[in-house]
Amino acid sequence: MNTVLTHRDANVLLQDRAVPSLRANFRWTFAGQLLYSLCQWAMISILAKAGSSAVVGEFALGLAISAPVFMLTNLSLRAVQATDARSSFEFADYFSLRVLTSFIGLFAVALITLGLHADRSTKFVVLLVAVSKAVESLSNVIAGLLQKFERLDQVAISLIFRGGLSLAAFGGAFHHWRSLIAAVAALVIAWSLTFAIYDIARALAVLKGAGFFRFRRASLQKLLTLSAPLGVVMALSSLNINIPRYVLVKYLGEADLGVFASLSYLLIAVTLIVNALGQSASARLSRLFAAGDLEGFRGILKKLLLLAAFIPALGIPIALLFGRPLLSLLYRPEYGNHVGVLVIMVITAALTAIGSFMGYGMTAVHAFRAQVPVMAATLTSTIVLCFMLIPRMGLIGAALALLASEVVYAGGLAFGLYRALNAAGGW
């Protein structure tokens, strides 16, 4: 009996099941990501209120080191799988490659940690954060399978379980032991339970007997070659976000890094909406492009871009009018002195939304390589501006550096997608 979900079987499954509307997919994705992100923000708030800004900075450093590494080794396989409209690869190929690259990611973070100029406690936190990222990466590739079949309700439920369990475990451990190490270890356990109990069961239901592992060298090499450029793009993107944090630690210390990281989490709602819309539409966009329906592709993309205009229109007045009391309430009174940073971040979020929607469009048409030079130029601008502005302007300089880099990012991806669609038959 053949236990592999074949290309034909995958396409039959897509045709036989009722495809949910984009609105339904968006509602589920937004709800899942909203609750998950609120739980992630609540963990930062717990550290800020029950601990200190230095503790927040220590946790942020662990994320800043681990995230770019796993962005690279993950190869953005979820996006590649979700937009694999022709089912060129089986799920076992994606999962097997993800397991291999996750081990590589753990090893890379361990090597970085050995050379880190920090105390033993901080190094252990970084390693534990890396383990959590490895567990998350396994859940992520299953999410790609579910997204391809537009079962975003199940992806959302996984996020809700993961967020709720991690908040309870993380917050409970930190409250009881006042130890960041214990809190992150509890986080790892919570994410592992979600993966083992919920995610695997959902994947088995879709695969209908197909296996998780298949180490065919030719398939894995082909998939690696295809997805590697997008992995590089995501790693550079993560580095771009974290470069200001590295430079802030160098010039101002972990306390200022903690403030900057805390302010960044307030814009998570924007990221939620952008990702919810992009993930909801990506599988549909890829099928429209594969079918040659460029008019339908453009129609969906234009609706997404129009929504980005509402971010500064709503966000800037809210930040100016309510920024100080909001920051003081959510964190501590001294955080309310940084309203200017918050306003700049709102503008940056709008540009990020435009660039992200363009990126989802380019990924849907599998224009992976064209995204690499755009992200490289964005990262270069961030590095140069951070070293120029942060020593002189502090947190404002870090925010301005990110703002300028997002102009490069959004403009570059817009041009790249315009070229890709013109090559396929016209914008």
C-alpha positions in Angstrom: 0.0 0.0 0.0 1.4 3.4 -1.0 1.7 5.6 2.2 2.8 8.7 0.3 0.3 11.6 -0.4 0.9 12.0 -4.1 0.7 15.1 -6.2 -2.5 13.9 -7.8 -4.0 13.0 -4.4 -3.1 16.5 -3.0 -4.8 18.2 -5.9 -7.9 16.0 -5.6 -8.2 16.9 -1.9 -8.0 20.6 -2.8 -10.7 20.2 -5.4 -13.1 18.0 -3.4 -13.2 20.0 -0.2 -15.1 23.3 0.1 -12.6 26.1 0.1 -13.3 28.6 2.8 -13.7 32.3 1.9 -10.7 34.6 2.4 -12.8 36.4 5.0 -13.3 33.2 7.1 -9.6 32.4 6.8 -8.7 35.9 7.8 -11.0 35.8 10.9 -9.5 32.5 12.1 -5.9 33.6 11.4 -6.3 37.0 13.0 -8.0 35.6 16.1 -5.3 33.0 16.5 -2.4 35.3 16.0 -4.1 38.0 18.1 -4.5 35.7 21.1 -1.0 34.2 20.6 0.7 37.6 20.4 -1.2 39.0 23.4 0.2 36.0 25.3 3.7 36.8 24.0 3.3 40.4 25.0 2.0 39.4 28.4 5.2 37.5 29.0 7.2 40.6 28.3 4.9 42.6 30.6 5.4 40.1 33.4 9.2 40.4 33.0 9.0 44.2 33.0 6.7 44.4 36.0 7.8 41.5 38.2 11.5 41.7 37.1 13.3 44.6 35.5 14.2 46.1 32.1 17.5 44.3 32.3 15.7 40.9 32.5 13.5 41.9 29.5 16.8 42.8 27.7 18.2 39.4 28.6 15.2 37.6 27.1 15.2 40.0 24.1 18.9 39.1 23.5 18.1 35.4 23.4 15.4 36.1 20.8 17.8 38.4 18.9 20.4 35.7 18.6 18.2 32.7 18.0 15.6 34.3 15.6 17.9 35.1 12.7 19.6 31.7 12.9 16.3 29.8 12.7 14.9 32.2 10.1 17.7 31.0 7.9 17.6 27.3 8.8 13.8 27.2 8.5 14.2 28.1 4.8 10.6 29.6 5.0 9.4 26.1 4.2 5.9 27.0 5.4 5.5 29.6 2.7 7.1 27.4 0.1 4.8 24.5 1.0 1.6 26.7 1.2 2.3 28.1 -2.2 3.2 24.8 -3.8 0.1 24.9 -6.0 1.3 22.0 -8.2 2.4 19.8 -5.3 5.9 19.5 -6.6 7.0 18.0 -3.2 5.4 15.8 -0.6 4.9 16.8 3.0 7.5 14.2 4.1 10.1 16.1 2.1 9.3 19.4 3.9 9.2 17.8 7.3 12.4 15.8 6.9 14.3 18.8 5.7 12.9 20.9 8.6 14.1 18.4 11.2 17.6 18.3 9.7 17.9 22.1 9.5 16.5 22.6 13.0 19.4 20.5 14.4 21.7 22.7 12.4 20.1 25.8 13.9 20.6 24.5 17.4 24.2 23.7 16.7 24.8 27.2 15.2 23.2 29.0 18.2 25.4 26.9 20.6 28.5 28.0 18.7 27.4 31.6 18.9 26.7 31.3 22.6 30.2 30.0 23.3 31.7 33.2 21.9 29.1 35.5 23.7 30.5 37.9 26.2 27.9 37.3 28.9 27.5 35.4 32.1 26.5 31.8 32.3 22.9 32.5 33.1 22.4 34.6 30.0 24.1 32.0 27.8 21.7 29.4 29.2 18.7 31.6 28.5 19.9 31.9 24.9 20.3 28.2 24.5 16.8 27.5 25.9 15.3 30.1 23.6 17.0 28.3 20.7 15.3 25.0 21.8 12.0 26.8 21.9 12.6 28.0 18.3 13.4 24.4 17.2 10.1 23.1 18.6 8.3 26.1 17.0 9.9 25.3 13.7 8.3 21.8 13.7 4.9 23.2 14.4 5.5 25.7 11.7 6.0 23.2 8.9 2.8 21.4 9.9 1.1 24.8 9.7 2.3 25.0 6.1 0.6 21.8 5.3 -2.7 23.0 6.9 -2.4 26.3 5.2 -2.0 24.7 1.8 -5.3 23.0 2.3 -6.7 26.3 3.8 -7.3 24.7 7.2 -6.3 27.9 8.9 -8.8 27.3 11.6 -6.7 24.5 12.8 -3.5 26.6 12.6 -5.3 29.2 14.7 -6.3 26.7 17.3 -2.7 25.5 17.6 -1.6 29.1 18.1 -4.2 29.6 20.8 -3.2 26.5 22.7 0.5 27.3 22.3 0.0 30.9 23.5 -2.2 30.1 26.5 -0.1 27.2 27.7 3.1 29.2 27.3 1.8 32.2 29.2 0.6 30.1 32.1 3.8 28.1 32.2 6.2 31.0 31.6 4.3 33.4 34.0 3.9 30.8 36.7 7.5 29.7 36.6 8.8 33.3 36.8 6.4 34.2 39.6 7.4 31.2 41.6 11.1 31.1 41.1 11.9 34.6 39.9 14.2 32.9 37.4 14.2 33.6 33.6 15.8 30.3 33.0 12.9 28.5 34.7 10.4 30.6 32.8 11.9 29.8 29.4 12.3 26.1 30.3 8.5 26.1 31.1 7.9 27.8 27.7 9.8 25.0 25.9 7.6 22.3 27.7 4.4 24.1 26.8 5.3 24.4 23.1 6.4 20.8 23.0 3.1 19.6 24.5 1.1 21.5 21.9 3.2 20.0 19.1 3.0 16.5 20.4 -0.7 16.5 21.3 -2.4 18.8 18.8 -0.2 19.5 15.8 0.8 16.0 14.9 -2.8 14.8 15.2 -4.0 17.5 12.7 -1.2 16.6 10.3 -2.1 12.9 10.4 -5.8 13.7 9.7 -4.8 15.6 6.5 -2.1 13.1 5.3 -4.4 10.1 5.7 -1.7 7.5 6.4 1.2 9.3 4.6 4.5 9.4 6.5 6.3 12.3 8.1 9.8 11.2 7.0 11.3 10.4 3.7 15.0 11.0 3.2 15.4 11.0 -0.5 18.5 12.8 -1.3 17.5 14.1 -4.7 14.2 15.5 -3.4 15.8 17.1 -0.4 18.5 18.7 -2.4 16.0 20.1 -4.9 13.8 21.5 -2.2 16.8 23.0 -0.4 17.9 24.7 -3.6 14.4 26.1 -4.2 13.8 27.4 -0.7 17.4 28.5 0.2 16.9 32.0 -1.2 13.8 32.6 0.8 15.6 31.3 3.9 18.3 33.8 3.3 15.6 36.6 2.9 13.9 35.7 6.1 17.3 35.5 8.0 18.3 38.9 6.7 14.8 40.2 7.6 15.2 39.0 11.1 18.7 40.4 11.3 17.3 43.7 10.1 14.8 43.9 12.9 17.5 42.9 15.5 20.4 45.0 14.3 19.1 48.0 16.3 19.0 45.7 19.4 22.6 44.6 18.9 23.8 48.2 18.6 21.7 49.4 21.5 23.3 46.7 23.7 26.7 47.9 22.6 26.2 51.6 23.2 23.4 51.9 25.8 23.1 48.5 27.6 20.4 45.9 28.2 18.1 48.3 30.1 17.6 50.5 27.0 17.3 47.4 24.9 14.5 46.2 27.2 12.6 49.5 26.7 13.0 49.4 22.9 11.8 45.7 22.8 8.8 46.5 25.0 7.8 49.4 22.8 8.1 47.2 19.7 5.6 44.8 21.1 2.9 47.4 21.1 2.8 47.4 17.3 2.2 43.6 17.3 -1.4 44.3 16.3 -0.2 45.7 12.9 1.9 42.6 12.3 -1.0 40.4 13.3 -3.3 41.9 10.7 -0.6 41.9 8.0 0.3 38.3 8.6 -3.3 37.2 9.0 -4.2 38.7 5.6 -1.0 37.6 3.9 -1.2 34.0 5.1 -4.9 33.8 4.4 -4.4 34.9 0.8 -1.1 33.3 -0.1 -2.4 29.8 -1.1 -5.2 31.4 -3.1 -2.7 33.8 -4.8 -0.4 31.0 -5.8 -3.3 29.0 -7.4 -4.5 32.1 -9.3 -1.0 32.7 -10.6 -0.5 29.0 -11.5 -3.9 29.1 -13.4 -2.9 32.3 -15.3 -5.6 34.4 -13.6 -3.5 37.6 -13.2 -6.5 39.8 -12.9 -7.7 37.9 -9.9 -4.2 37.9 -8.5 -3.9 41.7 -8.8 -7.4 42.2 -7.4 -6.6 40.5 -4.1 -3.2 42.2 -3.9 -4.6 45.7 -4.4 -7.2 45.2 -1.6 -4.3 44.2 0.7 -2.3 47.2 -0.1 -5.2 49.6 0.4 -5.5 48.4 4.0 -1.9 49.5 4.7 -3.0 53.1 4.4 -5.2 52.8 7.5 -2.2 52.1 9.8 -0.8 55.6 10.0 -4.2 57.2 9.7 -5.3 55.5 12.9 -2.0 54.8 14.7 -0.4 58.2 14.7 -3.3 60.0 16.5 -3.6 57.2 19.0 0.1 57.3 19.7 0.2 61.1 20.1 -3.0 61.3 22.3 -2.7 58.2 24.4 0.9 57.1 24.0 2.2 58.3 27.4 -0.6 57.0 29.6 -0.7 53.7 27.6 3.0 53.1 28.0 2.9 54.0 31.7 -0.1 51.7 32.3 1.3 48.7 30.4 4.8 48.9 31.6 6.2 51.5 34.0 6.0 55.4 34.2 9.4 55.8 32.7 8.3 54.1 29.5 5.9 56.9 28.9 8.9 59.2 28.1 9.3 57.5 24.7 6.2 58.5 22.8 8.3 59.9 20.0 9.8 56.4 19.4 6.3 55.0 19.4 5.1 57.4 16.7 8.1 56.6 14.5 7.3 52.9 14.9 3.7 53.4 13.8 4.9 55.0 10.5 7.5 52.2 10.1 4.7 49.6 10.6 2.8 51.1 7.6 5.8 50.7 5.4 6.4 47.2 6.7 2.8 46.3 5.8 3.3 47.5 2.2 6.5 45.6 1.9 5.1 42.4 3.5 2.1 42.3 1.2 4.5 42.7 -1.8 6.6 39.9 -0.3 3.6 37.6 0.0 2.9 38.3 -3.6 6.4 37.5 -4.7 6.4 34.3 -2.7 3.1 33.3 -4.3 4.7 33.5 -7.7 7.8 31.7 -6.4 10.0 34.7 -7.1 12.4 33.8 -4.3 15.8 34.8 -5.6 14.6 38.3 -6.6 13.9 39.0 -2.9 17.5 38.5 -1.8 19.1 41.7 -3.2 16.2 43.7 -1.9 16.6 42.4 1.7 20.4 42.7 1.5 20.1 46.4 0.6 17.6 46.9 3.4 19.9 45.3 5.9 22.9 47.3 4.7 20.9 50.6 5.2 19.9 49.5 8.7 23.4 48.7 9.8 24.9 51.9 8.5 22.1 54.1 9.9 22.1 52.3 13.3 25.8 53.0 13.8 25.3 56.6 12.7 22.2 57.4 14.7 22.1 55.3 17.9 25.3 56.7 19.5 23.9 60.2 18.9 20.2 59.9 19.3 19.6 56.7 21.4 16.3 55.0 21.0 15.0 57.6 18.6 18.0 56.9 16.4 17.2 53.1 16.4 13.6 53.8 15.4 14.6 56.2 12.6 17.1 53.6 11.3 14.3 51.0 11.0 12.0 53.6 9.3 14.5 54.4 6.6 15.3 50.8 6.0 11.6 50.0 5.5 11.5 52.6 2.7 14.2 50.6 0.9 12.4 47.3 1.6 8.9 48.4 0.4 10.2 50.1 -2.7 12.5 47.2 -3.7 9.8 44.6 -3.4 7.2 46.7 -5.2 9.6 47.0 -8.1 10.4 43.2 -8.0 6.7 42.2 -8.0 6.0 44.6 -10.9 8.7 42.9 -13.0 7.5 39.4 -12.1 3.9 40.1 -13.1 5.0 41.9 -16.2 7.0 38.8 -17.2 4.0 36.7 -16.7 1.6 38.7 -18.8 1.4 42.3 -17.5 0.7 44.1 -14.2 
